[in-house]
Amino acid sequence: MFLSIPSEQFVFLILKNNIMKKVSILLVLMFAIAAGTWAQNNLKPTKHENVTWHRIVLIKFHQGKVSRAKEILKIYGEAGDAAGLKGPQQYWLITGEYNLMDVWTLEGGPSDLEWSRSPNNIKWRAEMVKKLGSDEAVRILQDEYQSLIADRISYLSRKEI
């Protein structure tokens, strides 16, 4: 048993459904445009307040190289202490793909990342030269440390305080 609808009523139902769809779409578009215009007129610049900024670096060392990496990082930390600098918080990871998570606090916010060579980096390097005896020795140690790293990834984080 099929429902019998006269052809003129069937055409009317199709047209009615198409018109309703078009009206619905038109109303949605009008609402979206009105909401967008309202939002643009009420936007004001705002900064994040009461936050600290951090650079999080996850490091994966080559197999069997963690002990040497720890030795080098101890030397790096001693030079930072001698220079009066605050180093990263270090977390040695037990699970997952990476071995180490360094969390650097960006005292000047994200603009700290604008430096190619910061004043703090210059202080740290001067202490490394004192400790190791020459600029060449510092470069060799840094190259060795870099050779221990299989992978690294870095994130910028904001913490509300």
C-alpha positions in Angstrom: 0.0 0.0 0.0 1.5 3.2 -1.2 0.3 6.6 0.0 -1.3 8.3 -2.8 -0.6 12.0 -3.1 -1.9 13.9 -6.1 1.0 15.3 -8.2 0.2 19.0 -7.6 0.3 18.4 -3.8 3.6 16.5 -4.1 5.1 19.4 -6.1 3.8 21.9 -3.5 5.5 19.8 -0.6 8.8 19.8 -2.4 8.7 23.6 -3.1 7.6 24.2 0.5 10.5 22.2 1.9 13.0 24.0 -0.4 11.6 27.4 0.6 11.9 26.4 4.3 15.5 25.3 3.8 16.4 28.6 2.1 14.6 30.7 4.7 16.4 28.8 7.5 19.8 29.2 5.8 19.1 32.9 5.3 18.1 33.4 9.0 21.3 31.6 10.1 23.5 33.8 7.9 21.7 37.0 9.0 22.3 36.0 12.7 26.0 35.2 12.0 26.5 38.6 10.3 24.8 40.5 13.1 26.7 38.6 15.8 30.0 39.3 14.0 29.3 43.0 13.6 28.4 43.2 17.3 31.6 41.4 18.3 33.7 43.7 16.2 32.2 46.8 17.7 32.8 45.6 21.3 36.3 44.2 21.0 38.9 45.9 23.1 42.6 45.0 23.4 43.4 43.0 26.5 46.6 41.4 27.9 46.9 38.3 30.0 47.3 39.4 33.6 48.6 37.5 36.6 50.4 34.9 34.5 53.9 33.5 34.2 55.3 32.3 30.9 57.4 29.2 30.5 59.3 27.4 27.8 59.0 23.7 28.2 61.6 21.5 26.4 61.3 17.8 26.2 64.5 16.0 25.4 65.1 12.4 24.2 68.7 11.2 24.5 70.3 8.5 22.4 70.2 5.0 24.0 72.8 4.8 26.8 73.7 8.5 26.8 71.6 9.7 29.8 74.5 9.4 32.3 76.8 11.6 30.2 74.0 14.1 29.6 73.6 14.4 33.4 77.3 15.0 33.8 77.3 17.8 31.3 74.1 19.3 32.6 75.7 19.4 36.1 78.6 21.5 34.6 76.0 23.7 32.9 74.1 24.2 36.2 77.3 25.0 38.1 78.2 27.7 35.6 74.7 29.1 35.8 74.9 29.2 39.6 78.3 31.0 39.4 76.7 33.6 37.0 73.8 34.1 39.4 71.3 32.8 36.9 68.2 30.8 37.5 68.3 27.6 35.4 65.4 25.4 34.4 63.4 23.2 36.6 64.4 19.7 35.5 62.2 16.6 35.6 63.6 13.3 34.7 60.8 11.4 33.1 60.1 7.8 34.0 57.6 6.9 31.3 57.1 8.1 27.7 59.3 8.8 24.7 61.4 11.6 26.3 64.0 11.4 29.1 64.0 15.0 30.4 61.7 17.9 30.7 63.3 21.3 31.2 60.9 24.1 32.3 62.4 27.6 31.8 60.6 30.5 33.4 60.6 33.4 31.0 61.0 36.4 33.4 60.3 38.9 30.6 57.4 36.8 29.1 57.4 35.6 25.5 59.7 38.5 24.5 62.6 36.6 26.2 62.5 34.4 23.1 63.4 37.3 20.8 67.1 37.1 21.8 69.6 35.3 19.6 72.2 35.9 22.4 70.8 37.2 25.6 72.7 39.0 28.4 72.1 36.0 30.6 73.5 33.7 27.9 76.7 35.9 27.8 77.1 35.7 31.6 76.6 31.9 31.5 79.1 31.4 28.7 81.7 33.6 30.5 81.4 31.3 33.5 81.7 28.2 31.3 84.9 29.6 29.8 86.3 30.2 33.4 85.3 26.7 34.4 86.6 24.9 31.2 89.6 27.2 30.4 88.7 28.3 26.9 86.0 29.2 24.4 87.0 26.2 22.3 86.5 23.8 25.3 83.0 25.2 25.8 82.2 24.7 22.1 83.5 21.1 22.2 81.4 20.3 25.3 78.3 21.9 23.8 78.8 19.9 20.6 79.1 16.7 22.6 75.9 17.5 24.5 74.1 18.1 21.2 75.3 14.8 19.9 73.7 13.0 22.8 70.2 14.3 21.8 68.1 12.1 19.6 65.0 14.4 19.6 63.7 17.5 21.3 60.4 19.4 21.2 59.7 22.8 22.7 56.4 24.4 23.9 55.5 27.8 25.1 53.2 27.7 28.1 51.3 30.3 30.2 50.5 29.6 33.8 47.8 31.6 35.7 48.9 32.7 39.1 
